[in-house]
């Protein structure tokens, strides 16, 4: 017995793209939290050696992720042309 899907053919593609984007954002969030925790675990002496002030850690981590193009990238656009 064959079951036909009643949804639009592009729906599956968009759903897969959205799930992938959600997964990527969750992974990115985890990486940011790990980086923050790692830097926060360092002593003030070690932070001074690498030139970081403790209050600036969140700002520096955010800037580093943004510099590498990992932050605030938004939802990926579908590669399929929009049908009218």
MDAnalysis code that builds the backbone (N, CA, C; Angstrom):
import MDAnalysis as mda
import numpy as np

u = mda.Universe.empty(252, n_residues=84, atom_resindex=np.repeat(np.arange(84), 3), trajectory=True)
u.add_TopologyAttr("name", ["N", "CA", "C"] * 84)
u.add_TopologyAttr("resid", np.arange(1, 85))
u.add_TopologyAttr("resname", ["UNK", "UNK", "UNK", "UNK", "UNK", "UNK", "UNK", "UNK", "UNK", "UNK", "UNK", "UNK", "UNK", "UNK", "UNK", "UNK", "UNK", "UNK", "UNK", "UNK", "UNK", "UNK", "UNK", "UNK", "UNK", "UNK", "UNK", "UNK", "UNK", "UNK", "UNK", "UNK", "UNK", "UNK", "UNK", "UNK", "UNK", "UNK", "UNK", "UNK", "UNK", "UNK", "UNK", "UNK", "UNK", "UNK", "UNK", "UNK", "UNK", "UNK", "UNK", "UNK", "UNK", "UNK", "UNK", "UNK", "UNK", "UNK", "UNK", "UNK", "UNK", "UNK", "UNK", "UNK", "UNK", "UNK", "UNK", "UNK", "UNK", "UNK", "UNK", "UNK", "UNK", "UNK", "UNK", "UNK", "UNK", "UNK", "UNK", "UNK", "UNK", "UNK", "UNK", "UNK"])
u.atoms.positions = np.array([
    [0.836, -1.163, 0.000],
    [0.000, 0.000, 0.000],
    [0.893, 1.242, 0.000],
    [0.604, 2.161, -0.878],
    [1.372, 3.378, -0.999],
    [0.591, 4.546, -0.418],
    [1.265, 5.315, 0.406],
    [0.635, 6.482, 1.003],
    [1.261, 7.726, 0.384],
    [0.440, 8.589, -0.174],
    [0.937, 9.820, -0.779],
    [0.853, 10.957, 0.231],
    [1.873, 11.787, 0.199],
    [1.893, 12.946, 1.082],
    [1.035, 14.053, 0.485],
    [0.300, 14.743, 1.335],
    [-0.566, 15.815, 0.875],
    [0.108, 17.184, 1.000],
    [1.350, 17.235, 1.471],
    [2.004, 18.524, 1.669],
    [2.729, 18.958, 0.397],
    [3.029, 20.217, 0.338],
    [3.729, 20.815, -0.788],
    [5.144, 20.240, -0.848],
    [5.690, 19.989, -2.053],
    [7.033, 19.390, -2.159],
    [8.135, 20.205, -1.479],
    [7.996, 21.520, -1.459],
    [9.026, 22.352, -0.836],
    [8.951, 22.374, 0.673],
    [7.848, 21.892, 1.244],
    [7.664, 21.927, 2.691],
    [8.705, 21.077, 3.401],
    [8.986, 19.907, 2.887],
    [9.978, 19.019, 3.502],
    [11.348, 19.673, 3.490],
    [11.690, 20.302, 2.383],
    [12.980, 20.980, 2.263],
    [13.107, 22.103, 3.292],
    [12.059, 22.913, 3.413],
    [12.105, 24.024, 4.373],
    [12.151, 23.525, 5.801],
    [11.413, 22.461, 6.088],
    [11.420, 21.900, 7.435],
    [12.810, 21.390, 7.792],
    [13.449, 20.696, 6.858],
    [14.803, 20.189, 7.110],
    [15.780, 21.337, 7.313],
    [15.623, 22.415, 6.556],
    [16.495, 23.578, 6.692],
    [16.298, 24.236, 8.051],
    [15.050, 24.353, 8.486],
    [14.773, 24.969, 9.783],
    [15.314, 24.111, 10.929],
    [15.155, 22.806, 10.836],
    [15.680, 21.914, 11.883],
    [17.198, 22.022, 11.942],
    [17.851, 22.066, 10.791],
    [19.308, 22.201, 10.752],
    [19.749, 23.525, 11.358],
    [19.007, 24.599, 11.091],
    [19.350, 25.914, 11.643],
    [19.170, 25.933, 13.160],
    [18.114, 25.307, 13.645],
    [17.886, 25.236, 15.093],
    [19.001, 24.448, 15.760],
    [19.396, 23.340, 15.151],
    [20.481, 22.524, 15.691],
    [21.789, 23.329, 15.711],
    [22.069, 24.065, 14.629],
    [23.304, 24.851, 14.556],
    [23.313, 25.940, 15.623],
    [22.173, 26.594, 15.839],
    [22.092, 27.642, 16.867],
    [22.271, 27.061, 18.268],
    [21.706, 25.880, 18.509],
    [21.864, 25.241, 19.821],
    [23.331, 24.878, 20.050],
    [23.979, 24.355, 19.024],
    [25.393, 24.002, 19.129],
    [26.249, 25.246, 19.366],
    [25.932, 26.321, 18.673],
    [26.651, 27.577, 18.842],
    [26.478, 28.117, 20.257],
    [25.270, 28.045, 20.774],
    [25.003, 28.512, 22.133],
    [25.818, 27.709, 23.142],
    [25.884, 26.417, 22.938],
    [26.679, 25.569, 23.831],
    [28.159, 25.926, 23.749],
    [28.666, 26.190, 22.552],
    [30.068, 26.582, 22.391],
    [30.354, 27.907, 23.094],
    [29.426, 28.854, 22.979],
    [29.614, 30.145, 23.654],
    [29.638, 29.970, 25.165],
    [28.710, 29.148, 25.690],
    [28.685, 28.927, 27.143],
    [29.967, 28.256, 27.621],
    [30.473, 27.321, 26.830],
    [31.727, 26.654, 27.209],
    [32.899, 27.636, 27.207],
    [32.947, 28.509, 26.199],
    [34.025, 29.492, 26.125],
    [33.955, 30.448, 27.318],
    [32.735, 30.890, 27.646],
    [32.566, 31.768, 28.814],
    [33.007, 31.071, 30.097],
    [32.614, 29.819, 30.264],
    [32.967, 29.073, 31.478],
    [34.475, 28.844, 31.563],
    [35.093, 28.551, 30.410],
    [36.536, 28.321, 30.386],
    [37.305, 29.577, 30.796],
    [36.920, 30.708, 30.225],
    [37.606, 31.956, 30.566],
    [37.309, 32.379, 31.999],
    [36.101, 32.153, 32.446],
    [35.735, 32.524, 33.808],
    [36.467, 31.666, 34.842],
    [36.846, 30.466, 34.456],
    [37.553, 29.565, 35.375],
    [39.020, 29.954, 35.561],
    [39.537, 30.775, 34.649],
    [40.931, 31.189, 34.767],
    [41.099, 32.170, 35.927],
    [42.278, 32.153, 36.494],
    [42.566, 33.092, 37.590],
    [42.776, 34.491, 37.016],
    [42.695, 35.485, 37.886],
    [42.916, 36.861, 37.445],
    [44.322, 37.039, 36.873],
    [45.284, 36.311, 37.435],
    [46.664, 36.395, 36.955],
    [46.755, 35.878, 35.513],
    [46.120, 34.748, 35.245],
    [46.145, 34.195, 33.884],
    [45.419, 35.121, 32.898],
    [44.301, 35.672, 33.322],
    [43.579, 36.599, 32.453],
    [44.420, 37.839, 32.158],
    [45.124, 38.313, 33.156],
    [45.987, 39.478, 32.967],
    [47.111, 39.149, 31.984],
    [47.628, 37.918, 32.060],
    [48.694, 37.504, 31.142],
    [48.241, 37.539, 29.687],
    [46.987, 37.190, 29.431],
    [46.501, 37.186, 28.042],
    [45.790, 38.490, 27.681],
    [45.748, 39.425, 28.616],
    [45.227, 40.763, 28.334],
    [43.720, 40.894, 28.369],
    [43.062, 40.152, 29.256],
    [41.607, 40.208, 29.374],
    [41.234, 40.631, 30.786],
    [40.309, 41.567, 30.892],
    [39.744, 41.936, 32.187],
    [38.495, 41.076, 32.411],
    [38.297, 40.604, 33.616],
    [37.171, 39.718, 33.923],
    [35.805, 40.293, 33.519],
    [35.520, 41.581, 33.767],
    [34.197, 42.102, 33.380],
    [33.964, 42.127, 31.861],
    [35.026, 42.074, 31.077],
    [34.890, 42.143, 29.621],
    [34.776, 40.780, 28.956],
    [34.807, 39.692, 29.720],
    [34.780, 38.351, 29.135],
    [33.555, 38.136, 28.240],
    [32.322, 38.412, 28.689],
    [31.166, 38.177, 27.800],
    [31.232, 38.975, 26.499],
    [31.673, 40.222, 26.590],
    [31.781, 41.069, 25.401],
    [32.815, 40.501, 24.421],
    [33.951, 40.042, 24.948],
    [35.003, 39.509, 24.088],
    [34.592, 38.202, 23.421],
    [33.892, 37.344, 24.156],
    [33.435, 36.080, 23.567],
    [32.419, 36.362, 22.462],
    [31.496, 37.270, 22.723],
    [30.498, 37.619, 21.708],
    [31.168, 38.207, 20.466],
    [32.130, 39.091, 20.681],
    [32.832, 39.704, 19.552],
    [33.617, 38.659, 18.751],
    [34.243, 37.716, 19.441],
    [35.016, 36.680, 18.754],
    [34.107, 35.792, 17.900],
    [32.948, 35.433, 18.436],
    [32.014, 34.620, 17.669],
    [31.476, 35.411, 16.477],
    [31.217, 36.702, 16.669],
    [30.729, 37.534, 15.570],
    [31.814, 37.709, 14.508],
    [33.050, 37.852, 14.940],
    [34.169, 38.030, 14.008],
    [34.317, 36.808, 13.108],
    [34.097, 35.647, 13.667],
    [34.218, 34.403, 12.894],
    [32.962, 34.092, 12.091],
    [31.991, 34.998, 12.115],
    [30.786, 34.810, 11.323],
    [29.834, 33.786, 11.894],
    [29.940, 33.513, 13.183],
    [29.122, 32.477, 13.790],
    [27.913, 33.026, 14.527],
    [27.878, 34.322, 14.733],
    [26.826, 34.897, 15.557],
    [25.903, 35.761, 14.709],
    [24.630, 35.742, 15.043],
    [23.630, 36.579, 14.385],
    [23.600, 36.389, 12.879],
    [23.664, 35.138, 12.451],
    [23.632, 34.877, 11.017],
    [22.215, 34.812, 10.478],
    [21.228, 34.695, 11.355],
    [19.835, 34.647, 10.915],
    [19.468, 33.292, 10.347],
    [18.248, 33.183, 9.875],
    [17.806, 31.930, 9.274],
    [18.409, 31.789, 7.896],
    [18.868, 30.599, 7.553],
    [19.395, 30.413, 6.205],
    [18.269, 30.476, 5.177],
    [18.552, 31.068, 4.043],
    [17.554, 31.152, 2.993],
    [17.536, 29.872, 2.191],
    [16.378, 29.534, 1.727],
    [16.236, 28.349, 0.902],
    [16.931, 28.571, -0.436],
    [17.543, 27.523, -0.957],
    [18.217, 27.632, -2.247],
    [17.252, 27.450, -3.405],
    [16.071, 27.008, -3.098],
    [15.074, 26.813, -4.145],
    [14.381, 28.134, -4.476],
    [14.137, 28.382, -5.744],
    [13.433, 29.618, -6.105],
    [11.981, 29.579, -5.602],
    [11.499, 30.716, -5.235],
    [10.129, 30.817, -4.742],
    [9.137, 30.642, -5.896],
    [8.152, 29.782, -5.690],
    [7.147, 29.547, -6.723],
    [5.978, 30.475, -6.508],
    [5.437, 30.991, -7.590],
    [4.293, 31.903, -7.488],
    [3.084, 31.286, -8.092],
])
